[in-house]
Amino acid sequence: SCSDRARHGATYYNRYKTAPGGRESPQTELPAKGGGFMQVRNYMTGAAAVTHPDEPVVAAARLMRGIGALPVCEDDGTLAGMLTDRDIVVRCVSSGDDPGAVTVRSIMSRDPVTVEAGADIRRAMETMRAAQVRRLPVTEGGKLAGILSIDDIARSGRWDMECAQALCGITANICRR
C-alpha cells in the first residue's frame, strides 16, 4: 500500500518482485481483447514508485529515471500531490535551489487530477484529455492504488481510437499553432 511505501520514504517497488516484509506486490494483468473489463483497475500499474513530501528532491529524482511523474504520499497513504520532472526543473533547478536541500513538498504539484479504480476506462481517458495529462493517480478508498498512463491503455490493444483521441487532446496546445 502507499502508506507502507510512504513510511519508508522514497522507495521503488518493482511490480514483478516481492515487496519488503514478504508481501506480494500488486500485479497488473491486461484484460483480454474483447473482454468485458472496462474498469481502470484492470489497466493501471498497481505497484508504483512513490515518494514522501519530506524527502529531498534529489532522492525523488533518482526514482524518476525512466518515468516522468511520481506520486507523493503522506504517512497515512493519502495522495498529497504529484512530482514531475518539469516540477524539478522549473521549481528547483532553474531557480538555483539545491535539490539535496529542497523537499518534495515545496515543489510538487498539489491537488492532482485523479481517477477511482472502479471508474470506467473511457471516463479516465476523457479526464486525461480534459486535464491534458498522460498519467493519472488511481485512488481507492481515498488511498493511492496505482497509476494509469495512456501507455497502459494503449498496450491493451483494445482502445486504439480512444487513445488516439485522448492523446490528441493531451497534446492540443503543442499541436496547434
Secondary structure as UniProt FT lines:
FT   HELIX           2..7
FT   TURN            15..16
FT   HELIX           20..22
FT   TURN            33..34
FT   HELIX           40..42
FT   STRAND          50..51
FT   TURN            53..54
FT   HELIX           57..63
FT   TURN            64..66
FT   STRAND          69..73
FT   TURN            75..76
FT   STRAND          79..84
FT   HELIX           85..88
FT   HELIX           89..93
FT   TURN            94..96
FT   TURN            99..101
FT   HELIX           104..107
FT   STRAND          109..110
FT   STRAND          115..116
FT   TURN            117..118
FT   HELIX           121..131
FT   STRAND          135..140
FT   TURN            141..142
FT   STRAND          143..149
FT   HELIX           150..155
FT   TURN            156..157
FT   HELIX           160..170
FT   HELIX           172..175
//
